Amino acid sequence: MKNGFGFTTFGFKTDQVMCGRYLLVQKVEVLEKRFQAEAPPGFVFNGSYNIAPGQIAPVIVGHQPHSLQLFRFGLSPFWAKKDMMLINARAEGDHNREDASGYAGARGIIEKPSFRKAIRSQRCLIPADAFIEGTIIEKLGKPFLVYLRNKVRPFAMAGIWDQWKHPESGAEVFGFAIVTTAGNELMRMLPHHRMPVILNPRDEAVWLNPDAPLYKITRLLNPFDASLMNAYPITPAVKSPKASGADLIKPLGQPLLGETEVMVKRNMMLQGMGNRKQSFNDHNPEEPIKP
């Protein structure tokens, strides 16, 4: 099955319970400033409210940290005989199959044949304004827009990439996958058991550094602070990868976390950490993403 970019999706089910949709509507100039990466000549990305598997989206790769690239959402390992279109890479690999949020064991991604090369030397930042996640049962039939509070956007999801060559046509595909981890408290409220690894800005350079020791990489693969996030329900029309437009992210209900609830949880967390300084700002009054 061909998508709009001419890539074969091999019947990929776009409503599977995965981290498979996100949005990025920032202007290229904003991306350049936020990530200190320039768009090369011919770079064209007009933003999307519904980036789906098989579509093209901006990334920043480790060997060119000051340049924006356009890769396909969907990774195929360099050795694959057919287009595998892998959109997620579990940080735990085959471990933590129960998706326990407090899991602190082995990061099995370093052992998986499809990812062990990429996680070591082919990491990337995936700019996003928010991501879209469905519930465990209804999937994208009951979607939520998940975003960072304090208007923190764009942010960076942890990604890996690979270069695959079609065995017959010889066409080369540069594709990326989102690294995922167990869902935090907010994600459990949807409910959903997984989430993208969201990088703190101070860790982005480490993630991109192809020479960084592996232990420094694996210790970044943890759930993001739930008190810095929120989510609200949106239209199930987003289930179609062809759907587009700002109407897709209009709130159909209240945010999952109210302002008071977030502040109480955040204060408790800061007390537990000795009020150590955070890289993200303290909370401002709640303001959902606006088209």
C-alpha positions in Angstrom: 0.0 0.0 0.0 1.5 3.3 -1.1 1.2 6.5 0.9 1.4 10.1 -0.4 5.2 10.1 -0.3 5.5 7.0 -2.5 6.7 4.7 0.3 5.2 1.3 0.9 3.5 0.8 4.3 3.0 -3.0 3.9 -0.5 -2.8 5.5 0.7 -1.0 8.7 -2.2 -0.6 11.1 -2.2 3.0 12.0 -4.6 2.6 14.9 -2.5 0.1 16.8 -1.8 0.9 20.5 1.5 2.6 19.9 3.1 6.1 20.0 2.2 6.6 16.4 0.9 10.1 15.9 2.2 13.5 16.8 2.0 17.1 15.6 4.5 19.8 14.6 3.1 23.1 13.3 6.0 25.4 14.2 7.6 27.5 11.4 11.0 26.4 10.2 12.5 29.5 11.7 11.3 28.5 15.1 12.8 25.1 14.8 16.1 26.6 13.7 16.2 28.8 16.7 15.1 26.3 19.3 17.4 23.5 18.2 20.3 25.7 16.8 20.0 23.8 13.5 19.7 25.3 10.1 17.4 24.1 7.3 19.4 23.2 4.2 18.5 24.5 0.7 15.4 22.8 -0.6 14.0 22.0 2.9 10.2 22.2 2.8 8.0 21.3 5.8 4.7 23.2 6.2 3.7 21.6 9.5 1.2 18.9 10.3 -1.5 18.4 12.9 -1.4 14.6 12.3 2.1 13.2 11.5 1.5 9.5 10.8 3.7 6.5 9.9 5.1 6.8 6.5 5.0 10.6 6.4 8.0 12.9 6.2 9.0 15.0 9.2 12.0 17.0 10.6 14.7 15.4 12.7 18.2 16.4 13.9 20.7 13.6 13.6 23.9 13.1 15.7 26.5 13.5 12.9 24.9 16.7 11.7 23.6 18.3 15.0 23.3 21.8 13.4 21.2 20.8 10.4 17.5 20.0 10.1 16.8 16.9 8.0 13.6 15.4 6.6 13.3 11.7 7.3 10.4 9.2 7.0 8.5 8.3 10.1 9.1 4.5 10.0 12.5 2.9 10.3 13.8 -0.1 8.4 17.1 -1.6 9.6 19.9 -1.4 7.0 20.0 -5.3 6.8 16.2 -5.8 6.2 15.1 -7.5 3.0 11.8 -5.6 3.0 10.5 -2.3 4.4 9.7 -3.0 8.0 8.3 0.4 8.9 9.2 0.3 12.6 7.7 3.4 14.3 8.6 2.6 17.9 11.6 1.2 19.7 10.9 0.0 23.3 13.6 1.2 25.6 13.3 -1.9 27.7 13.3 -4.2 24.7 11.9 -7.6 25.7 12.0 -6.7 29.4 9.2 -5.0 31.4 6.4 -6.6 29.3 4.0 -5.5 32.0 5.0 -1.9 31.3 5.6 -1.1 35.0 6.1 2.7 35.3 8.7 2.3 38.0 10.8 -0.2 36.0 14.6 0.3 36.6 16.0 -2.8 35.0 17.9 -3.5 31.8 17.4 -1.4 28.7 16.9 -4.2 26.2 16.9 -1.9 23.2 20.7 -2.2 23.1 20.2 -5.9 22.4 17.5 -5.8 19.8 18.8 -6.6 16.3 16.7 -3.9 14.7 17.9 -1.2 17.0 21.3 -2.1 18.6 23.3 -0.3 15.9 21.1 2.8 15.8 20.8 3.2 19.6 24.6 3.3 19.8 25.5 5.7 17.0 22.4 6.8 15.0 20.3 8.7 17.4 18.2 11.8 16.6 15.9 14.4 18.0 12.3 14.4 16.8 10.8 17.9 17.2 7.2 17.9 18.3 4.5 20.3 19.7 2.5 17.5 21.2 1.7 13.8 20.6 -1.6 12.0 20.1 -2.4 8.8 22.0 -5.5 6.7 22.3 -6.7 4.5 25.1 -5.7 0.9 25.5 -9.1 -0.5 24.4 -10.6 2.2 22.1 -7.1 3.1 20.7 -7.4 6.1 18.3 -11.2 5.8 18.5 -10.8 7.8 21.7 -7.7 10.0 21.2 -6.1 12.5 23.5 -3.7 15.3 22.7 -0.8 15.1 25.1 1.3 18.2 25.6 3.9 19.9 27.9 2.6 22.6 30.2 3.9 26.2 30.2 3.8 26.4 26.4 6.9 24.3 26.1 6.9 23.6 22.4 8.5 22.4 20.4 10.2 19.8 22.5 12.3 16.8 21.5 11.3 13.2 21.5 14.2 10.7 21.6 14.6 8.9 18.2 16.8 6.5 16.4 17.3 6.3 12.6 18.6 4.0 9.9 19.3 4.0 6.2 17.6 1.3 4.2 18.1 0.4 0.6 15.3 -1.2 -1.4 16.7 -4.5 -2.7 15.1 -4.2 -6.1 14.8 -0.5 -7.0 17.9 0.6 -5.1 16.0 3.6 -3.6 17.4 4.7 -0.2 15.1 5.5 2.7 16.2 7.4 5.7 13.7 6.5 8.4 13.3 7.1 12.2 11.5 5.5 15.1 10.4 7.0 18.4 12.0 5.5 21.5 9.3 4.6 24.0 9.2 3.9 27.7 6.6 2.9 30.3 3.8 5.5 30.6 3.9 8.0 33.5 1.0 8.8 35.8 -0.7 11.1 33.3 -0.6 8.4 30.6 -2.2 5.9 33.0 -5.1 8.2 33.3 -6.0 7.9 29.6 -5.4 4.9 30.2 -2.3 4.1 28.1 0.7 2.1 29.1 3.5 3.6 26.9 4.8 7.0 26.0 7.6 8.6 23.9 10.9 9.3 25.7 10.8 13.1 26.0 14.3 14.6 26.5 15.1 17.4 28.8 16.8 20.2 26.8 20.0 19.8 28.8 20.2 16.2 27.7 19.7 16.7 24.0 23.4 17.2 23.2 24.2 14.0 25.0 21.6 12.1 23.1 22.9 13.4 19.8 26.6 12.7 20.6 27.5 9.5 18.7 30.5 9.1 21.0 28.6 9.3 24.2 29.1 6.3 26.5 26.1 3.9 26.3 25.4 4.2 30.0 24.8 7.9 29.6 22.3 7.1 26.8 20.4 4.4 28.6 19.9 6.5 31.8 17.9 9.0 29.7 15.3 6.4 28.8 12.8 7.1 31.6 9.2 8.4 31.8 8.9 12.2 31.7 7.7 14.1 34.7 3.8 13.8 34.6 3.3 17.1 36.5 4.9 19.0 33.6 2.3 17.5 31.2 -1.4 17.5 30.5 -3.8 16.0 28.0 -7.3 16.6 26.7 -9.7 14.6 24.4 -9.8 15.4 20.7 -11.8 14.1 17.7 -11.5 10.5 16.6 -11.2 11.9 13.0 -7.5 11.9 13.7 -7.5 8.2 13.3 -7.3 8.6 9.5 -3.7 9.4 8.5 -5.2 11.6 5.7 -7.0 13.8 8.2 -5.4 17.2 8.7 -6.1 20.7 9.9 -6.3 22.6 13.2 -9.8 21.2 14.0 -8.2 17.9 14.8 -6.8 19.3 18.1 -9.8 21.3 19.3 -10.6 20.2 22.9 -13.7 18.0 23.3 -13.4 18.0 27.0 -11.4 19.4 30.0 -7.7 18.6 30.5 -7.1 15.5 32.6 -5.2 17.4 35.3 -6.6 20.5 36.8 -4.4 23.4 37.9 -4.7 22.7 41.7 -4.1 19.0 41.3 -0.9 19.6 39.2 0.5 22.2 41.7 0.0 19.9 44.7 1.7 17.0 42.9 4.5 19.2 41.7 5.1 20.7 45.2 5.2 17.2 46.7 7.7 16.1 44.1 10.0 19.1 44.6 10.0 18.5 48.4 11.0 15.0 47.8 13.9 16.1 45.6 15.0 18.8 48.0 13.7 21.6 45.7 16.5 21.1 43.3 16.4 23.4 40.3 14.6 22.1 37.2 15.4 22.9 33.5 11.7 23.5 32.8 9.9 26.5 34.2 7.5 26.2 37.1 3.8 26.1 36.2 1.8 28.9 34.7 -2.0 28.8 34.6 -3.2 26.0 32.4 -3.6 26.8 28.8 -4.3 24.0 26.3 -2.6 24.1 22.9 -4.4 26.4 20.5 -4.6 25.9 16.7 
